[in-house]
Amino acid sequence: MLHFEWDERKSAANKKKHGVSFEEAQSVFFDESAIEYDDPEHSDDEDRFILVGKSYLLRVLVVCHCFRRSASVIRIISARKATRRERRARRER
């Protein structure tokens, strides 16, 4: 079972800026066609990852996240709608 966490202030700011709630973003982790990439450029103190997949609202999202407590908790850092290029890359994989 997957467990998620996030900072509530960051979630509210993300919703305002990108129009994507972290509640919607967590649904991307259940998309079997989602693609995950390493994201080493955005953090020096933790391993971050990018997940591109479809949410329960059928929107393709880009979700930045990291794993906590021996990978049993996923911490969502940000989420946004995928660009046309990112959607195409996901389809072509």
N, CA, C and O atoms as a MOPAC input file, in Angstrom:
PM7 MOZYME 1SCF
protein

 N      0.84100 1    -1.18600 1     0.00000 1
 C      0.00000 1     0.00000 1     0.00000 1
 C      0.88300 1     1.24400 1     0.00000 1
 O      1.85500 1     1.32800 1     0.75000 1
 N      0.53700 1     2.19400 1    -0.83800 1
 C      1.29600 1     3.43700 1    -0.91400 1
 C      0.78800 1     4.43500 1     0.11500 1
 O     -0.41400 1     4.54900 1     0.35500 1
 N      1.72300 1     5.15100 1     0.71300 1
 C      1.38600 1     6.22100 1     1.65200 1
 C      1.99800 1     7.50700 1     1.11500 1
 O      3.10500 1     7.50300 1     0.57600 1
 N      1.26300 1     8.61200 1     1.26800 1
 C      1.70100 1     9.89300 1     0.73900 1
 C      1.74200 1    10.93100 1     1.84300 1
 O      1.00500 1    10.85000 1     2.82600 1
 N      2.62700 1    11.91800 1     1.65800 1
 C      2.66300 1    13.07100 1     2.54700 1
 C      3.04900 1    14.28700 1     1.72200 1
 O      3.63700 1    14.17000 1     0.64700 1
 N      2.70500 1    15.46400 1     2.24900 1
 C      3.10400 1    16.71800 1     1.62400 1
 C      2.89200 1    17.85000 1     2.59900 1
 O      2.18000 1    17.71700 1     3.59400 1
 N      3.51700 1    18.95600 1     2.29500 1
 C      3.36500 1    20.17400 1     3.07400 1
 C      2.08600 1    20.86900 1     2.60700 1
 O      1.93100 1    21.14500 1     1.41800 1
 N      1.17500 1    21.15100 1     3.53100 1
 C     -0.12100 1    21.73700 1     3.16900 1
 C      0.02100 1    23.11700 1     2.52700 1
 O     -0.71500 1    23.44200 1     1.59500 1
 N      0.95700 1    23.92800 1     3.01500 1
 C      1.16100 1    25.25900 1     2.40700 1
 C      1.67600 1    25.11200 1     0.97900 1
 O      1.25300 1    25.83500 1     0.07700 1
 N      2.58500 1    24.17800 1     0.78700 1
 C      3.12000 1    23.92100 1    -0.55300 1
 C      2.01900 1    23.40700 1    -1.47700 1
 O      1.97600 1    23.77000 1    -2.65200 1
 N      1.13800 1    22.57200 1    -0.95800 1
 C      0.02200 1    22.04700 1    -1.73600 1
 C     -0.90600 1    23.17500 1    -2.18900 1
 O     -1.31800 1    23.21900 1    -3.34800 1
 N     -1.23000 1    24.08200 1    -1.27000 1
 C     -2.10800 1    25.21200 1    -1.60600 1
 C     -1.45100 1    26.11800 1    -2.64100 1
 O     -2.10800 1    26.57100 1    -3.57800 1
 N     -0.15400 1    26.38400 1    -2.47500 1
 C      0.56900 1    27.22800 1    -3.43200 1
 C      0.63400 1    26.55700 1    -4.80100 1
 O      0.50300 1    27.22400 1    -5.82700 1
 N      0.83600 1    25.24200 1    -4.81800 1
 C      0.89900 1    24.49500 1    -6.07200 1
 C     -0.44700 1    24.54700 1    -6.79300 1
 O     -0.49500 1    24.73700 1    -8.00900 1
 N     -1.53400 1    24.38100 1    -6.05100 1
 C     -2.88400 1    24.42800 1    -6.63500 1
 C     -3.14000 1    25.79800 1    -7.25600 1
 O     -3.70400 1    25.89600 1    -8.34600 1
 N     -2.72800 1    26.84500 1    -6.56400 1
 C     -2.92600 1    28.20700 1    -7.06700 1
 C     -2.07900 1    28.45900 1    -8.32000 1
 O     -2.56500 1    29.04200 1    -9.28900 1
 N     -0.83200 1    28.02700 1    -8.30200 1
 C      0.08600 1    28.29300 1    -9.41100 1
 C     -0.17800 1    27.40800 1   -10.62900 1
 O     -0.17600 1    27.89500 1   -11.76000 1
 N     -0.40700 1    26.10900 1   -10.40600 1
 C     -0.49500 1    25.14900 1   -11.51000 1
 C     -1.89300 1    24.57200 1   -11.74400 1
 O     -2.12700 1    23.90100 1   -12.75000 1
 N     -2.82400 1    24.83000 1   -10.81900 1
 C     -4.16600 1    24.28100 1   -10.97800 1
 C     -4.24300 1    22.78300 1   -10.73900 1
 O     -5.15500 1    22.11700 1   -11.22700 1
 N     -3.28100 1    22.25100 1    -9.98300 1
 C     -3.23300 1    20.80900 1    -9.71000 1
 C     -3.11100 1    20.60300 1    -8.20500 1
 O     -2.18300 1    21.11200 1    -7.57600 1
 N     -4.04300 1    19.86100 1    -7.63300 1
 C     -3.96900 1    19.54700 1    -6.20200 1
 C     -3.05200 1    18.35000 1    -5.99600 1
 O     -2.88600 1    17.52200 1    -6.89200 1
 N     -2.46100 1    18.26400 1    -4.81200 1
 C     -1.63000 1    17.10200 1    -4.50900 1
 C     -2.49600 1    15.85500 1    -4.35100 1
 O     -2.00400 1    14.74200 1    -4.53800 1
 N     -3.76500 1    16.01600 1    -4.01500 1
 C     -4.67800 1    14.86700 1    -3.96500 1
 C     -4.80900 1    14.25100 1    -5.35700 1
 O     -4.76200 1    13.03000 1    -5.50800 1
 N     -4.97500 1    15.10700 1    -6.37600 1
 C     -5.02800 1    14.59500 1    -7.74800 1
 C     -3.67600 1    14.00100 1    -8.14100 1
 O     -3.61800 1    12.94800 1    -8.77600 1
 N     -2.59200 1    14.67700 1    -7.76500 1
 C     -1.24400 1    14.22200 1    -8.12900 1
 C     -0.96100 1    12.81100 1    -7.61700 1
 O     -0.30800 1    12.02600 1    -8.30500 1
 N     -1.44200 1    12.48100 1    -6.42600 1
 C     -1.14700 1    11.14300 1    -5.90300 1
 C     -1.78500 1    10.04600 1    -6.74700 1
 O     -1.30600 1     8.91200 1    -6.74100 1
 N     -2.85100 1    10.36100 1    -7.47000 1
 C     -3.48400 1     9.33500 1    -8.30200 1
 C     -2.60000 1     8.91000 1    -9.47400 1
 O     -2.79200 1     7.82600 1   -10.02500 1
 N     -1.63300 1     9.74500 1    -9.86300 1
 C     -0.71900 1     9.40100 1   -10.95700 1
 C      0.10600 1     8.15700 1   -10.60900 1
 O      0.52000 1     7.41900 1   -11.50300 1
 N      0.34300 1     7.92300 1    -9.32600 1
 C      1.14800 1     6.76900 1    -8.90400 1
 C      0.43200 1     5.43800 1    -9.15800 1
 O      1.04400 1     4.37500 1    -9.04900 1
 N     -0.84900 1     5.49400 1    -9.49300 1
 C     -1.61100 1     4.28000 1    -9.77400 1
 C     -1.79900 1     4.05400 1   -11.27400 1
 O     -2.46400 1     3.10300 1   -11.68500 1
 N     -1.21000 1     4.93300 1   -12.08800 1
 C     -1.25300 1     4.78600 1   -13.54000 1
 C     -0.16100 1     3.80100 1   -13.95000 1
 O      1.02600 1     4.09800 1   -13.81700 1
 N     -0.55300 1     2.64700 1   -14.43900 1
 C      0.41800 1     1.61700 1   -14.81200 1
 C      1.29400 1     2.02600 1   -15.99000 1
 O      2.34400 1     1.42500 1   -16.21600 1
 N      0.87300 1     3.04600 1   -16.74400 1
 C      1.66100 1     3.52200 1   -17.88300 1
 C      2.56200 1     4.69600 1   -17.52600 1
 O      3.25400 1     5.22800 1   -18.39400 1
 N      2.56100 1     5.10600 1   -16.26800 1
 C      3.37500 1     6.25100 1   -15.85200 1
 C      4.85900 1     5.94300 1   -16.03400 1
 O      5.29200 1     4.79500 1   -15.93900 1
 N      5.61900 1     6.99400 1   -16.29800 1
 C      7.06300 1     6.87900 1   -16.50700 1
 C      7.76600 1     7.67500 1   -15.41900 1
 O      7.40300 1     8.81900 1   -15.14600 1
 N      8.77900 1     7.06500 1   -14.79500 1
 C      9.52100 1     7.74600 1   -13.73200 1
 C     10.95300 1     8.01600 1   -14.17800 1
 O     11.60700 1     7.16900 1   -14.78700 1
 N     11.42200 1     9.22500 1   -13.85500 1
 C     12.78600 1     9.65000 1   -14.17400 1
 C     13.47900 1    10.11200 1   -12.90100 1
 O     12.83100 1    10.60600 1   -11.97800 1
 N     14.79700 1     9.95000 1   -12.85300 1
 C     15.59100 1    10.56500 1   -11.78600 1
 C     15.60100 1    12.07400 1   -12.00900 1
 O     15.51800 1    12.53400 1   -13.14800 1
 N     15.70200 1    12.84200 1   -10.93100 1
 C     15.75700 1    14.30700 1   -11.01600 1
 C     16.87400 1    14.83500 1   -10.11600 1
 O     16.60200 1    15.54300 1    -9.14700 1
 N     18.13800 1    14.49200 1   -10.43000 1
 C     19.24800 1    14.86300 1    -9.54200 1
 C     19.56300 1    16.35300 1    -9.51800 1
 O     20.22800 1    16.82300 1    -8.59500 1
 N     19.10400 1    17.10000 1   -10.50300 1
 C     19.44900 1    18.51800 1   -10.60300 1
 C     18.72600 1    19.40000 1    -9.59900 1
 O     19.13600 1    20.54000 1    -9.38200 1
 N     17.66800 1    18.90700 1    -8.98500 1
 C     16.84800 1    19.77000 1    -8.14400 1
 C     17.00400 1    19.55400 1    -6.64900 1
 O     16.24300 1    20.12500 1    -5.86800 1
 N     17.96600 1    18.74800 1    -6.22900 1
 C     18.19600 1    18.57800 1    -4.79700 1
 C     19.58400 1    18.00700 1    -4.54700 1
 O     20.03700 1    17.09600 1    -5.24100 1
 N     20.24600 1    18.56600 1    -3.53800 1
 C     21.55500 1    18.05500 1    -3.14600 1
 C     21.47100 1    17.09900 1    -1.96000 1
 O     22.38800 1    16.31100 1    -1.73000 1
 N     20.36600 1    17.16800 1    -1.20300 1
 C     20.29600 1    16.40800 1     0.04700 1
 C     19.33900 1    15.21600 1     0.02500 1
 O     19.23400 1    14.49900 1     1.02000 1
 N     18.63500 1    14.98900 1    -1.09800 1
 C     17.74500 1    13.82600 1    -1.19400 1
 C     17.61200 1    13.42800 1    -2.65500 1
 O     17.82600 1    14.24800 1    -3.54800 1
 N     17.26400 1    12.18700 1    -2.89600 1
 C     17.02200 1    11.71200 1    -4.25700 1
 C     15.60900 1    12.09800 1    -4.65700 1
 O     14.64200 1    11.72600 1    -3.99200 1
 N     15.49500 1    12.84500 1    -5.74200 1
 C     14.18100 1    13.25400 1    -6.23900 1
 C     13.89600 1    12.57500 1    -7.56600 1
 O     14.79700 1    12.19900 1    -8.31600 1
 N     12.60600 1    12.43500 1    -7.82200 1
 C     12.15100 1    11.75400 1    -9.02300 1
 C     11.00800 1    12.53200 1    -9.65700 1
 O     10.30500 1    13.29200 1    -8.99100 1
 N     10.83900 1    12.32300 1   -10.96300 1
 C      9.73900 1    12.89900 1   -11.72700 1
 C      8.89300 1    11.73600 1   -12.23400 1
 O      9.41700 1    10.78000 1   -12.80500 1
 N      7.59800 1    11.82200 1   -12.02600 1
 C      6.67000 1    10.81800 1   -12.53300 1
 C      5.72700 1    11.50800 1   -13.51000 1
 O      5.12000 1    12.52500 1   -13.17500 1
 N      5.60200 1    10.96300 1   -14.71200 1
 C      4.69800 1    11.50400 1   -15.72500 1
 C      3.63700 1    10.45000 1   -15.98200 1
 O      3.93800 1     9.34400 1   -16.43200 1
 N      2.39100 1    10.80600 1   -15.69200 1
 C      1.31400 1     9.84400 1   -15.86600 1
 C     -0.04200 1    10.50600 1   -15.81200 1
 O     -0.15800 1    11.71700 1   -15.62500 1
 N     -1.06100 1     9.69500 1   -15.97800 1
 C     -2.43300 1    10.19000 1   -16.04900 1
 C     -3.08500 1    10.14000 1   -14.67000 1
 O     -2.96700 1     9.15100 1   -13.94700 1
 N     -3.77500 1    11.22600 1   -14.32200 1
 C     -4.47000 1    11.31300 1   -13.03700 1
 C     -5.88200 1    10.75300 1   -13.15700 1
 O     -6.32100 1    10.38200 1   -14.24500 1
 N     -6.59000 1    10.69600 1   -12.03000 1
 C     -7.97000 1    10.21300 1   -12.05100 1
 C     -8.89100 1    11.16600 1   -12.80600 1
 O    -10.00700 1    10.78900 1   -13.16200 1
 N     -8.44100 1    12.39900 1   -13.05500 1
 C     -9.20400 1    13.34900 1   -13.87600 1
 C     -8.80600 1    13.25300 1   -15.34800 1
 O     -9.22200 1    14.06900 1   -16.17000 1
 N     -7.99000 1    12.23900 1   -15.66900 1
 C     -7.53000 1    11.94700 1   -17.02700 1
 C     -6.64400 1    13.04700 1   -17.60200 1
 O     -6.58500 1    13.23800 1   -18.81600 1
 N     -5.95700 1    13.76700 1   -16.71700 1
 C     -4.97900 1    14.76300 1   -17.15100 1
 C     -3.59200 1    14.15300 1   -16.98300 1
 O     -3.32300 1    13.46900 1   -15.99600 1
 N     -2.71600 1    14.40500 1   -17.95100 1
 C     -1.33700 1    13.93300 1   -17.82800 1
 C     -0.58200 1    14.95600 1   -16.98900 1
 O     -0.49800 1    16.13200 1   -17.34300 1
 N     -0.03000 1    14.48400 1   -15.86500 1
 C      0.65500 1    15.35200 1   -14.91600 1
 C      2.11900 1    14.97000 1   -14.77800 1
 O      2.52000 1    13.83600 1   -15.03700 1
 N      2.90100 1    15.95600 1   -14.36200 1
 C      4.30700 1    15.76900 1   -14.00800 1
 C      4.38800 1    15.97600 1   -12.50400 1
 O      4.09500 1    17.06400 1   -12.00900 1
 N      4.78200 1    14.93900 1   -11.77600 1
 C      4.80200 1    14.98900 1   -10.31100 1
 C      6.23700 1    14.80400 1    -9.82300 1
 O      6.86100 1    13.77200 1   -10.06800 1
 N      6.74600 1    15.82000 1    -9.13000 1
 C      8.06800 1    15.73800 1    -8.50500 1
 C      7.86700 1    15.16600 1    -7.10400 1
 O      6.98700 1    15.60800 1    -6.36600 1
 N      8.69300 1    14.17600 1    -6.74200 1
 C      8.51700 1    13.52600 1    -5.44500 1
 C      9.82900 1    12.92200 1    -4.95100 1
 O     10.80800 1    12.82800 1    -5.69000 1
 N      9.82100 1    12.52300 1    -3.70900 1
 C     10.93700 1    11.77900 1    -3.12600 1
 C     10.34500 1    10.69700 1    -2.22700 1
 O      9.15000 1    10.70200 1    -1.93000 1
 N     11.19200 1     9.78300 1    -1.80700 1
 C     10.75600 1     8.69700 1    -0.92800 1
 C     11.27600 1     8.95500 1     0.47400 1
 O     12.41900 1     9.37600 1     0.65300 1
 N     10.44100 1     8.70400 1     1.46000 1
 C     10.80200 1     8.88400 1     2.86900 1
 C     10.70500 1     7.55500 1     3.59300 1
 O     10.01400 1     6.63600 1     3.15400 1
 N     11.40900 1     7.47100 1     4.71100 1
 C     11.33500 1     6.30000 1     5.59500 1
 C     11.46300 1     4.98400 1     4.83500 1
 O     10.54200 1     4.16800 1     4.80200 1
 N     12.61300 1     4.80800 1     4.23700 1
 C     12.91300 1     3.56100 1     3.51000 1
 C     11.90900 1     3.26400 1     2.40700 1
 O     11.51300 1     2.11500 1     2.21300 1
 N     11.50400 1     4.28700 1     1.69400 1
 C     10.62900 1     4.16800 1     0.52000 1
 C      9.19700 1     3.76800 1     0.84500 1
 O      8.44200 1     3.43600 1    -0.06900 1
 N      8.79700 1     3.78600 1     2.10200 1
 C      7.41300 1     3.42500 1     2.41800 1
 C      6.47000 1     4.62000 1     2.33700 1
 O      5.25100 1     4.44800 1     2.34900 1
 N      7.02300 1     5.83200 1     2.25400 1
 C      6.20700 1     7.04300 1     2.14800 1
 C      6.69800 1     7.86000 1     0.95800 1
 O      7.89800 1     8.08200 1     0.79600 1
 N      5.76300 1     8.29900 1     0.13400 1
 C      6.08300 1     9.15700 1    -1.00000 1
 C      5.72500 1    10.58600 1    -0.61900 1
 O      4.58000 1    10.87200 1    -0.27100 1
 N      6.70100 1    11.48000 1    -0.68500 1
 C      6.46400 1    12.89400 1    -0.39500 1
 C      6.33800 1    13.63400 1    -1.71800 1
 O      7.27800 1    13.67300 1    -2.51200 1
 N      5.16300 1    14.22200 1    -1.95000 1
 C      4.93700 1    14.99700 1    -3.16700 1
 C      5.48800 1    16.40000 1    -2.95300 1
 O      5.18500 1    17.05600 1    -1.95700 1
 N      6.29800 1    16.84600 1    -3.89800 1
 C      6.95500 1    18.14500 1    -3.80900 1
 C      6.26500 1    19.16900 1    -4.70500 1
 O      6.05900 1    20.31200 1    -4.29800 1
 N      5.90700 1    18.76300 1    -5.92200 1
 C      5.18300 1    19.65200 1    -6.82900 1
 C      4.47000 1    18.81900 1    -7.88300 1
 O      4.78800 1    17.64800 1    -8.09300 1
 N      3.49600 1    19.44800 1    -8.54500 1
 C      2.75900 1    18.77600 1    -9.61200 1
 C      2.22600 1    19.83500 1   -10.57100 1
 O      1.79600 1    20.91400 1   -10.16500 1
 N      2.26800 1    19.49300 1   -11.84700 1
 C      1.76100 1    20.41000 1   -12.86900 1
 C      1.27600 1    19.60200 1   -14.05700 1
 O      1.56900 1    18.41300 1   -14.17600 1
 N      0.53000 1    20.26100 1   -14.93500 1
 C      0.10300 1    19.61100 1   -16.16400 1
 C      1.31800 1    19.42500 1   -17.06600 1
 O      2.18200 1    20.29800 1   -17.14400 1
 N      1.37900 1    18.29900 1   -17.73700 1
 C      2.48500 1    18.01500 1   -18.64800 1
 C      2.39800 1    18.90900 1   -19.87600 1
 O      1.30900 1    19.26800 1   -20.32200 1
 N      3.55100 1    19.26200 1   -20.41100 1
 C      3.59200 1    20.01600 1   -21.65800 1
 C      3.26000 1    19.07700 1   -22.81300 1
 O      3.23300 1    17.85800 1   -22.64400 1
 N      3.01200 1    19.63900 1   -23.96400 1
 C      2.72900 1    18.83100 1   -25.15400 1
 C      3.89400 1    17.86900 1   -25.42200 1
 O      3.68100 1    16.70300 1   -25.75400 1
 N      5.09400 1    18.35800 1   -25.28000 1
 C      6.28900 1    17.53000 1   -25.50500 1
 C      6.36300 1    16.36600 1   -24.51100 1
 O      6.69500 1    15.24400 1   -24.89200 1
 N      6.05500 1    16.63300 1   -23.24800 1
 C      6.07100 1    15.57800 1   -22.22400 1
 C      4.96700 1    14.55100 1   -22.46800 1
 O      5.17500 1    13.35600 1   -22.26000 1
 N      3.79800 1    15.01100 1   -22.90600 1
 C      2.70600 1    14.07500 1   -23.22300 1
 C      3.09300 1    13.17900 1   -24.39400 1
 O      2.82800 1    11.97600 1   -24.37700 1
 N      3.71800 1    13.76700 1   -25.40700 1
 C      4.14300 1    13.00200 1   -26.57800 1
 C      5.19600 1    11.96100 1   -26.18500 1
 O      5.12100 1    10.81200 1   -26.62000 1
 N      6.16300 1    12.35100 1   -25.37300 1
 C      7.21100 1    11.41700 1   -24.93300 1
 C      6.60000 1    10.24900 1   -24.17200 1
 O      7.04700 1     9.11200 1   -24.32000 1
 N      5.59500 1    10.51500 1   -23.36900 1
 C      4.92600 1     9.45000 1   -22.61200 1
 C      4.21000 1     8.48600 1   -23.55600 1
 O      4.28000 1     7.27000 1   -23.37800 1
 N      3.52500 1     9.02800 1   -24.55300 1
 C      2.80100 1     8.18600 1   -25.51500 1
 C      3.75000 1     7.30800 1   -26.32900 1
 O      3.43500 1     6.16000 1   -26.64200 1
 N      4.91500 1     7.86100 1   -26.66800 1
 C      5.85400 1     7.15100 1   -27.53900 1
 C      6.65700 1     6.07600 1   -26.81700 1
 O      7.35000 1     5.28500 1   -27.45700 1
 N      6.57200 1     6.04400 1   -25.52300 1
 C      7.31600 1     5.04700 1   -24.75000 1
 C      6.62900 1     3.73900 1   -24.67300 1
 O      7.14200 1     2.80800 1   -24.05300 1

